[in-house]
């Protein structure tokens, strides 16, 4: 009973689906950040300036981290094959 070989087409579909799920999570998180950024810009409450800067920073950092994660995941998977 040897190790089962995976179908390359099936593996590619799984990889594509996981990328799509990660992209949708990022889109939803970015939409929430845009909403939070808008509300912190409009409302004048104590600490809203810090919250605004945090939301803007996360808007840049979140997609960058997602791209780095997916890139690293592909590198590790290719090294294991």
VMD Tcl script that builds the backbone (N, CA, C; Angstrom):
set m [mol new atoms 243]
animate dup $m
set s [atomselect $m all]
$s set {name element resname resid chain x y z} {
  {N N UNK 1 A 0.827 -1.174 0.000}
  {CA C UNK 1 A 0.000 0.000 0.000}
  {C C UNK 1 A 0.878 1.246 0.000}
  {N N UNK 2 A 1.181 1.716 -1.151}
  {CA C UNK 2 A 2.021 2.894 -1.293}
  {C C UNK 2 A 1.245 4.185 -1.075}
  {N N UNK 3 A 1.970 5.229 -1.118}
  {CA C UNK 3 A 1.385 6.548 -0.952}
  {C C UNK 3 A 0.561 6.893 -2.191}
  {N N UNK 4 A -0.642 7.391 -1.963}
  {CA C UNK 4 A -1.510 7.765 -3.064}
  {C C UNK 4 A -0.961 9.000 -3.766}
  {N N UNK 5 A -0.925 8.969 -5.077}
  {CA C UNK 5 A -0.493 10.142 -5.820}
  {C C UNK 5 A -1.714 11.005 -6.100}
  {N N UNK 6 A -1.541 12.313 -5.898}
  {CA C UNK 6 A -2.634 13.236 -6.142}
  {C C UNK 6 A -2.643 13.645 -7.603}
  {N N UNK 7 A -3.831 13.834 -8.108}
  {CA C UNK 7 A -4.019 14.295 -9.468}
  {C C UNK 7 A -3.581 15.759 -9.543}
  {N N UNK 8 A -2.656 16.115 -10.446}
  {CA C UNK 8 A -2.201 17.506 -10.527}
  {C C UNK 8 A -3.336 18.485 -10.821}
  {N N UNK 9 A -4.314 18.052 -11.598}
  {CA C UNK 9 A -5.446 18.933 -11.901}
  {C C UNK 9 A -6.263 19.207 -10.646}
  {N N UNK 10 A -6.454 18.163 -9.830}
  {CA C UNK 10 A -7.200 18.315 -8.575}
  {C C UNK 10 A -6.458 19.244 -7.618}
  {N N UNK 11 A -5.147 19.097 -7.533}
  {CA C UNK 11 A -4.331 19.952 -6.673}
  {C C UNK 11 A -4.407 21.403 -7.130}
  {N N UNK 12 A -4.373 21.615 -8.436}
  {CA C UNK 12 A -4.478 22.969 -8.975}
  {C C UNK 12 A -5.818 23.607 -8.655}
  {N N UNK 13 A -6.895 22.805 -8.704}
  {CA C UNK 13 A -8.222 23.332 -8.378}
  {C C UNK 13 A -8.307 23.718 -6.912}
  {N N UNK 14 A -7.715 22.895 -6.049}
  {CA C UNK 14 A -7.718 23.198 -4.617}
  {C C UNK 14 A -6.925 24.472 -4.349}
  {N N UNK 15 A -5.771 24.605 -4.988}
  {CA C UNK 15 A -4.946 25.798 -4.806}
  {C C UNK 15 A -5.690 27.044 -5.286}
  {N N UNK 16 A -6.371 26.941 -6.427}
  {CA C UNK 16 A -7.115 28.075 -6.962}
  {C C UNK 16 A -8.262 28.440 -6.024}
  {N N UNK 17 A -8.959 27.445 -5.504}
  {CA C UNK 17 A -10.077 27.699 -4.603}
  {C C UNK 17 A -9.603 28.345 -3.302}
  {N N UNK 18 A -8.472 27.890 -2.770}
  {CA C UNK 18 A -7.959 28.490 -1.538}
  {C C UNK 18 A -7.532 29.939 -1.774}
  {N N UNK 19 A -6.987 30.227 -2.946}
  {CA C UNK 19 A -6.633 31.609 -3.279}
  {C C UNK 19 A -7.882 32.483 -3.386}
  {N N UNK 20 A -8.933 31.933 -3.974}
  {CA C UNK 20 A -10.170 32.691 -4.109}
  {C C UNK 20 A -10.787 32.974 -2.740}
  {N N UNK 21 A -10.744 32.012 -1.855}
  {CA C UNK 21 A -11.278 32.217 -0.504}
  {C C UNK 21 A -10.472 33.288 0.221}
  {N N UNK 22 A -9.151 33.221 0.126}
  {CA C UNK 22 A -8.303 34.226 0.759}
  {C C UNK 22 A -8.567 35.604 0.175}
  {N N UNK 23 A -8.772 35.676 -1.132}
  {CA C UNK 23 A -9.043 36.965 -1.771}
  {C C UNK 23 A -10.380 37.536 -1.298}
  {N N UNK 24 A -11.397 36.695 -1.170}
  {CA C UNK 24 A -12.688 37.177 -0.696}
  {C C UNK 24 A -12.617 37.650 0.760}
  {N N UNK 25 A -11.875 36.936 1.576}
  {CA C UNK 25 A -11.695 37.373 2.972}
  {C C UNK 25 A -11.015 38.735 2.997}
  {N N UNK 26 A -10.015 38.915 2.155}
  {CA C UNK 26 A -9.309 40.196 2.089}
  {C C UNK 26 A -10.242 41.304 1.596}
  {N N UNK 27 A -11.077 41.023 0.615}
  {CA C UNK 27 A -12.011 42.023 0.094}
  {C C UNK 27 A -12.998 42.451 1.181}
  {N N UNK 28 A -13.519 41.490 1.925}
  {CA C UNK 28 A -14.467 41.811 2.997}
  {C C UNK 28 A -13.778 42.623 4.092}
  {N N UNK 29 A -12.557 42.226 4.456}
  {CA C UNK 29 A -11.814 42.963 5.486}
  {C C UNK 29 A -11.506 44.385 5.018}
  {N N UNK 30 A -11.144 44.542 3.753}
  {CA C UNK 30 A -10.863 45.885 3.218}
  {C C UNK 30 A -12.123 46.747 3.204}
  {N N UNK 31 A -13.256 46.164 2.848}
  {CA C UNK 31 A -14.509 46.923 2.855}
  {C C UNK 31 A -14.837 47.390 4.276}
  {N N UNK 32 A -14.631 46.517 5.254}
  {CA C UNK 32 A -14.857 46.891 6.652}
  {C C UNK 32 A -13.885 47.997 7.074}
  {N N UNK 33 A -12.641 47.885 6.635}
  {CA C UNK 33 A -11.663 48.933 6.965}
  {C C UNK 33 A -12.027 50.268 6.317}
  {N N UNK 34 A -12.512 50.234 5.070}
  {CA C UNK 34 A -12.923 51.476 4.416}
  {C C UNK 34 A -14.078 52.116 5.163}
  {N N UNK 35 A -15.032 51.299 5.603}
  {CA C UNK 35 A -16.143 51.824 6.390}
  {C C UNK 35 A -15.674 52.418 7.710}
  {N N UNK 36 A -14.785 51.707 8.390}
  {CA C UNK 36 A -14.252 52.212 9.658}
  {C C UNK 36 A -13.446 53.491 9.442}
  {N N UNK 37 A -12.686 53.548 8.367}
  {CA C UNK 37 A -11.902 54.749 8.064}
  {C C UNK 37 A -12.834 55.926 7.807}
  {N N UNK 38 A -13.889 55.688 7.070}
  {CA C UNK 38 A -14.857 56.759 6.786}
  {C C UNK 38 A -15.492 57.271 8.073}
  {N N UNK 39 A -15.946 56.359 8.926}
  {CA C UNK 39 A -16.611 56.774 10.157}
  {C C UNK 39 A -15.650 57.479 11.122}
  {N N UNK 40 A -14.410 57.041 11.189}
  {CA C UNK 40 A -13.465 57.732 12.068}
  {C C UNK 40 A -13.093 59.099 11.510}
  {N N UNK 41 A -13.143 59.259 10.190}
  {CA C UNK 41 A -12.863 60.563 9.599}
  {C C UNK 41 A -14.019 61.529 9.850}
  {N N UNK 42 A -15.249 61.018 9.823}
  {CA C UNK 42 A -16.428 61.867 9.990}
  {C C UNK 42 A -16.665 62.199 11.464}
  {N N UNK 43 A -16.534 61.218 12.337}
  {CA C UNK 43 A -16.803 61.437 13.753}
  {C C UNK 43 A -15.605 62.090 14.423}
  {N N UNK 44 A -15.899 63.011 15.302}
  {CA C UNK 44 A -14.823 63.692 16.023}
  {C C UNK 44 A -14.865 63.240 17.486}
  {N N UNK 45 A -14.257 62.095 17.735}
  {CA C UNK 45 A -14.218 61.560 19.089}
  {C C UNK 45 A -12.760 61.485 19.539}
  {N N UNK 46 A -12.533 61.403 20.853}
  {CA C UNK 46 A -11.149 61.255 21.309}
  {C C UNK 46 A -10.529 59.967 20.760}
  {N N UNK 47 A -9.369 60.080 20.207}
  {CA C UNK 47 A -8.674 58.918 19.678}
  {C C UNK 47 A -9.043 58.582 18.243}
  {N N UNK 48 A -9.916 59.380 17.621}
  {CA C UNK 48 A -10.313 59.062 16.246}
  {C C UNK 48 A -9.152 59.268 15.273}
  {N N UNK 49 A -8.233 60.162 15.580}
  {CA C UNK 49 A -7.062 60.369 14.721}
  {C C UNK 49 A -6.170 59.131 14.680}
  {N N UNK 50 A -5.952 58.537 15.847}
  {CA C UNK 50 A -5.157 57.298 15.901}
  {C C UNK 50 A -5.871 56.159 15.186}
  {N N UNK 51 A -7.183 56.074 15.375}
  {CA C UNK 51 A -7.962 55.023 14.713}
  {C C UNK 51 A -7.916 55.205 13.200}
  {N N UNK 52 A -7.990 56.446 12.743}
  {CA C UNK 52 A -7.935 56.728 11.306}
  {C C UNK 52 A -6.601 56.282 10.714}
  {N N UNK 53 A -5.503 56.623 11.380}
  {CA C UNK 53 A -4.178 56.207 10.903}
  {C C UNK 53 A -4.022 54.686 10.916}
  {N N UNK 54 A -4.575 54.045 11.933}
  {CA C UNK 54 A -4.512 52.585 12.014}
  {C C UNK 54 A -5.274 51.941 10.858}
  {N N UNK 55 A -6.451 52.452 10.559}
  {CA C UNK 55 A -7.249 51.914 9.454}
  {C C UNK 55 A -6.541 52.122 8.117}
  {N N UNK 56 A -5.957 53.284 7.914}
  {CA C UNK 56 A -5.231 53.525 6.666}
  {C C UNK 56 A -4.020 52.607 6.546}
  {N N UNK 57 A -3.302 52.422 7.633}
  {CA C UNK 57 A -2.147 51.518 7.617}
  {C C UNK 57 A -2.559 50.088 7.333}
  {N N UNK 58 A -3.648 49.648 7.953}
  {CA C UNK 58 A -4.126 48.283 7.724}
  {C C UNK 58 A -4.600 48.098 6.288}
  {N N UNK 59 A -5.113 49.155 5.666}
  {CA C UNK 59 A -5.543 49.092 4.271}
  {C C UNK 59 A -4.359 48.781 3.357}
  {N N UNK 60 A -3.187 49.231 3.721}
  {CA C UNK 60 A -1.982 48.953 2.930}
  {C C UNK 60 A -1.373 47.613 3.331}
  {N N UNK 61 A -1.326 47.337 4.611}
  {CA C UNK 61 A -0.632 46.155 5.119}
  {C C UNK 61 A -1.396 44.861 4.821}
  {N N UNK 62 A -2.712 44.866 4.927}
  {CA C UNK 62 A -3.507 43.645 4.756}
  {C C UNK 62 A -3.309 42.991 3.380}
  {N N UNK 63 A -3.466 43.707 2.267}
  {CA C UNK 63 A -3.236 43.051 0.972}
  {C C UNK 63 A -1.780 42.616 0.779}
  {N N UNK 64 A -0.857 43.389 1.323}
  {CA C UNK 64 A 0.556 43.029 1.212}
  {C C UNK 64 A 0.841 41.731 1.954}
  {N N UNK 65 A 0.310 41.599 3.159}
  {CA C UNK 65 A 0.494 40.363 3.927}
  {C C UNK 65 A -0.164 39.174 3.241}
  {N N UNK 66 A -1.339 39.388 2.645}
  {CA C UNK 66 A -2.003 38.304 1.933}
  {C C UNK 66 A -1.156 37.847 0.753}
  {N N UNK 67 A -0.628 38.792 -0.005}
  {CA C UNK 67 A 0.212 38.438 -1.144}
  {C C UNK 67 A 1.456 37.675 -0.678}
  {N N UNK 68 A 2.104 38.152 0.394}
  {CA C UNK 68 A 3.293 37.480 0.912}
  {C C UNK 68 A 2.958 36.077 1.407}
  {N N UNK 69 A 1.814 35.905 2.062}
  {CA C UNK 69 A 1.406 34.597 2.561}
  {C C UNK 69 A 1.197 33.627 1.401}
  {N N UNK 70 A 0.470 34.060 0.378}
  {CA C UNK 70 A 0.221 33.183 -0.764}
  {C C UNK 70 A 1.509 32.852 -1.508}
  {N N UNK 71 A 2.389 33.816 -1.640}
  {CA C UNK 71 A 3.674 33.588 -2.305}
  {C C UNK 71 A 4.496 32.565 -1.514}
  {N N UNK 72 A 4.563 32.726 -0.197}
  {CA C UNK 72 A 5.316 31.813 0.650}
  {C C UNK 72 A 4.694 30.419 0.632}
  {N N UNK 73 A 3.390 30.343 0.630}
  {CA C UNK 73 A 2.693 29.055 0.571}
  {C C UNK 73 A 3.054 28.304 -0.708}
  {N N UNK 74 A 3.054 29.007 -1.834}
  {CA C UNK 74 A 3.442 28.370 -3.110}
  {C C UNK 74 A 4.894 27.903 -3.076}
  {N N UNK 75 A 5.770 28.706 -2.519}
  {CA C UNK 75 A 7.189 28.322 -2.439}
  {C C UNK 75 A 7.380 27.062 -1.597}
  {N N UNK 76 A 6.690 26.980 -0.464}
  {CA C UNK 76 A 6.827 25.829 0.407}
  {C C UNK 76 A 6.246 24.584 -0.262}
  {N N UNK 77 A 5.106 24.723 -0.921}
  {CA C UNK 77 A 4.489 23.591 -1.610}
  {C C UNK 77 A 5.385 23.084 -2.747}
  {N N UNK 78 A 5.983 23.983 -3.506}
  {CA C UNK 78 A 6.851 23.581 -4.610}
  {C C UNK 78 A 8.113 22.908 -4.091}
  {N N UNK 79 A 8.617 23.355 -2.955}
  {CA C UNK 79 A 9.817 22.749 -2.383}
  {C C UNK 79 A 9.522 21.330 -1.897}
  {N N UNK 80 A 8.300 21.092 -1.419}
  {CA C UNK 80 A 7.923 19.776 -0.926}
  {C C UNK 80 A 7.693 18.752 -2.033}
  {N N UNK 81 A 7.452 19.221 -3.249}
  {CA C UNK 81 A 7.180 18.301 -4.360}
  {C C UNK 81 A 8.394 17.746 -4.950}
}
mol reanalyze $m
mol bondsrecalc $m
mol representation Tube
mol addrep $m
